[in-house]
Amino acid sequence: MKSCGLSRPAGTLGMTDVRLTGGEPLLRRNIVDIIRSLKSVDSVKDLSITTNGSLLAEKLDELKDAGLDRINISLDSMKNILISKKIPPIHTIK
């Protein structure tokens, strides 16, 4: 397995929570290897990813097997679905 280059710094810095985000992480061909590499770091206790969910169904089992703890799905990616189904937007509750 090729290291993603983040594992050593994460371990050295004692990082406990790691979230992969930015762009669409699931588009990376090596995302499963990156997750597996980061999860192998002793100090990493919570590994999560933020995604728009478009590729989640096809990669979910691999991500879980690699050690992913949590998935955050961006609500921005749901905007077109909500518009097409004429569902009103969610407003901030005060």
Backbone bond lengths (Angstrom), bond angles and torsions (degrees), N, CA, C in turn:
res aa  C-N    CA-C-N  psi(-1)  N-CA   C-N-CA  omega(-1)  CA-C   N-CA-C  phi
1 M - - - 1.447 - - 1.528 109.08 -
2 K 1.310 116.21 131.14 1.455 121.25 178.79 1.524 109.32 -81.37
3 S 1.306 116.74 130.32 1.458 121.60 178.57 1.521 109.94 -70.68
4 C 1.314 115.93 146.41 1.466 119.76 -179.49 1.519 111.74 -82.84
5 G 1.319 118.61 -5.86 1.449 121.33 179.45 1.522 113.55 86.10
6 L 1.316 117.67 -2.49 1.455 121.87 179.46 1.518 112.34 -102.46
7 S 1.308 116.79 -19.13 1.461 120.32 -173.30 1.520 113.49 -62.13
8 R 1.317 117.40 -47.04 1.459 120.24 -178.14 1.531 111.80 -63.16
9 P 1.358 118.99 -49.91 1.475 118.27 177.94 1.527 112.49 -61.45
10 A 1.313 117.75 -38.09 1.471 120.52 179.88 1.523 109.96 -60.94
11 G 1.328 116.31 -44.73 1.461 120.29 179.57 1.515 112.54 -67.89
12 T 1.316 116.98 -40.85 1.460 121.56 179.94 1.521 111.64 -63.46
13 L 1.322 116.71 -38.90 1.454 121.60 -178.39 1.531 112.73 -83.17
14 G 1.327 116.82 -6.93 1.460 120.37 179.60 1.516 113.48 70.37
15 M 1.315 117.31 29.59 1.456 121.00 -179.69 1.527 109.86 -62.50
16 T 1.328 116.66 134.80 1.462 120.51 179.65 1.523 112.30 -110.10
17 D 1.334 117.50 -32.09 1.460 121.90 179.72 1.520 109.03 -118.92
18 V 1.334 116.15 126.97 1.460 121.24 -179.62 1.519 108.39 -130.38
19 R 1.338 115.90 130.22 1.467 120.58 175.43 1.517 108.03 -123.36
20 L 1.321 115.90 125.45 1.459 121.91 176.38 1.519 107.66 -93.58
21 T 1.319 116.01 125.78 1.457 121.15 -176.00 1.513 109.41 -153.48
22 G 1.301 116.89 -178.83 1.461 121.33 177.63 1.509 111.49 95.75
23 G 1.320 115.61 123.84 1.460 118.28 -174.59 1.508 107.61 62.90
24 E 1.281 117.69 -134.51 1.467 122.10 174.05 1.518 107.79 -129.21
25 P 1.343 117.56 97.54 1.465 121.06 -175.76 1.525 114.14 -55.92
26 L 1.323 117.89 -30.03 1.461 119.73 -177.71 1.527 112.82 -71.44
27 L 1.323 118.26 -9.95 1.469 121.19 175.12 1.525 111.94 -75.78
28 R 1.315 117.01 -18.97 1.477 120.39 178.85 1.520 109.25 -67.75
29 R 1.316 116.22 128.66 1.466 119.82 179.96 1.521 111.97 -62.84
30 N 1.328 117.20 -29.08 1.459 120.91 -175.80 1.528 113.36 -103.47
31 I 1.327 118.32 22.51 1.461 120.33 -175.74 1.528 111.78 -60.63
32 V 1.308 118.13 -36.99 1.468 120.58 179.49 1.527 110.26 -65.85
33 D 1.331 117.20 -40.72 1.468 120.86 177.37 1.524 111.34 -65.68
34 I 1.329 117.02 -38.08 1.465 120.89 178.05 1.526 109.84 -62.84
35 I 1.313 116.33 -45.90 1.467 120.62 179.59 1.522 110.47 -62.94
36 R 1.313 116.89 -45.55 1.468 120.99 179.87 1.529 110.68 -60.89
37 S 1.323 116.63 -41.47 1.459 121.60 -179.41 1.526 111.07 -65.99
38 L 1.327 117.28 -46.20 1.460 120.22 179.45 1.520 111.70 -66.05
39 K 1.314 117.39 -38.06 1.463 120.76 -178.66 1.531 111.28 -69.84
40 S 1.320 117.30 -20.25 1.465 120.28 178.82 1.529 112.32 -76.75
41 V 1.335 117.02 -10.44 1.468 121.74 178.23 1.525 108.21 -76.20
42 D 1.334 116.69 124.12 1.464 121.45 -175.57 1.521 114.01 -55.44
43 S 1.327 117.47 -37.40 1.462 119.90 -175.58 1.535 113.10 -75.67
44 V 1.339 118.10 -20.97 1.466 120.95 -177.73 1.523 109.57 -76.91
45 K 1.336 114.93 112.83 1.469 121.20 -178.03 1.523 112.48 -104.92
46 D 1.343 117.43 -25.90 1.457 121.31 -178.65 1.521 109.10 -135.53
47 L 1.314 115.94 115.35 1.462 121.93 -178.42 1.525 108.18 -119.09
48 S 1.327 115.58 119.63 1.461 119.34 -178.08 1.519 110.46 -130.05
49 I 1.318 114.76 167.40 1.454 121.34 179.84 1.521 108.07 -137.69
50 T 1.328 116.59 144.43 1.460 121.85 173.43 1.521 106.99 -109.52
51 T 1.326 116.18 126.87 1.453 122.08 -174.39 1.518 110.36 -139.73
52 N 1.318 115.99 161.99 1.458 118.94 172.91 1.527 110.39 -86.20
53 G 1.316 116.77 -6.53 1.457 122.01 174.67 1.511 115.79 85.42
54 S 1.316 118.39 -3.01 1.465 120.52 -174.98 1.529 113.40 -64.81
55 L 1.317 118.28 -30.35 1.468 121.65 -179.30 1.529 112.46 -110.46
56 L 1.303 116.52 8.13 1.456 120.99 -172.26 1.530 113.28 -64.50
57 A 1.300 117.89 -42.87 1.462 121.26 -176.58 1.531 111.78 -58.31
58 E 1.327 116.43 -41.97 1.462 118.95 -177.05 1.531 113.41 -78.86
59 K 1.329 118.14 -17.86 1.467 120.52 -176.80 1.523 114.18 -111.90
60 L 1.310 117.73 -4.86 1.458 121.51 -171.46 1.529 113.40 -56.62
61 D 1.315 118.43 -48.19 1.472 120.83 -178.82 1.524 111.90 -62.09
62 E 1.331 116.62 -42.73 1.469 120.30 178.88 1.524 111.39 -63.68
63 L 1.330 116.35 -40.97 1.464 120.70 179.74 1.522 110.76 -63.75
64 K 1.316 116.21 -43.26 1.466 120.78 179.06 1.533 110.30 -63.64
65 D 1.318 116.06 -46.11 1.469 120.38 -179.94 1.534 112.09 -63.41
66 A 1.331 117.28 -29.65 1.467 121.58 179.71 1.527 111.91 -76.59
67 G 1.352 117.00 -14.30 1.457 119.92 176.50 1.518 115.92 113.32
68 L 1.335 117.83 7.74 1.465 119.88 179.46 1.527 109.70 -61.96
69 D 1.335 115.97 131.36 1.463 121.26 -178.04 1.519 113.61 -90.99
70 R 1.334 116.44 -40.36 1.467 120.25 -174.80 1.518 110.76 -142.60
71 I 1.338 114.87 155.04 1.461 121.81 175.62 1.515 108.09 -129.67
72 N 1.323 116.08 129.01 1.463 122.56 173.44 1.522 106.63 -107.36
73 I 1.327 116.49 126.33 1.460 120.41 177.95 1.518 107.72 -103.95
74 S 1.323 115.61 123.85 1.457 121.86 -178.60 1.523 110.09 -66.52
75 L 1.321 116.31 126.47 1.462 120.25 177.96 1.524 111.81 -69.88
76 D 1.330 117.29 -21.91 1.463 119.82 176.75 1.526 110.64 -57.75
77 S 1.333 115.95 -34.02 1.460 119.52 -178.86 1.523 111.78 -70.90
78 M 1.309 116.96 -16.58 1.462 121.18 -179.49 1.528 111.93 -87.27
79 K 1.328 118.23 -8.34 1.460 121.78 -173.66 1.530 112.37 -55.49
80 N 1.324 117.62 -48.03 1.460 120.37 -178.65 1.526 112.23 -65.08
81 I 1.317 116.73 -35.22 1.466 120.28 177.58 1.521 109.95 -65.79
82 L 1.328 116.39 -44.95 1.458 120.61 179.41 1.520 111.38 -62.89
83 I 1.323 116.68 -41.04 1.466 120.79 179.31 1.525 110.48 -65.02
84 S 1.336 117.21 -45.68 1.463 120.24 -177.56 1.531 112.21 -65.62
85 K 1.320 117.67 -27.49 1.458 121.29 179.05 1.525 111.94 -96.98
86 K 1.332 115.68 4.32 1.464 122.92 179.09 1.526 112.45 55.75
87 I 1.320 115.77 41.74 1.461 121.83 176.41 1.532 106.79 -91.02
88 P 1.320 117.86 127.68 1.466 119.09 -178.61 1.522 111.72 -64.86
89 P 1.331 117.26 151.16 1.465 120.64 179.57 1.527 111.50 -66.28
90 I 1.304 114.32 155.62 1.459 120.82 175.90 1.526 107.73 -85.39
91 H 1.305 116.60 127.89 1.455 120.81 -179.72 1.524 109.47 -102.00
92 T 1.306 115.38 156.39 1.454 120.99 177.98 1.513 109.99 -66.20
93 I 1.299 116.59 130.59 1.465 121.86 177.63 1.517 108.10 -94.49
94 K 1.313 116.95 127.56 1.464 120.86 -179.06 1.496 110.07 -106.55
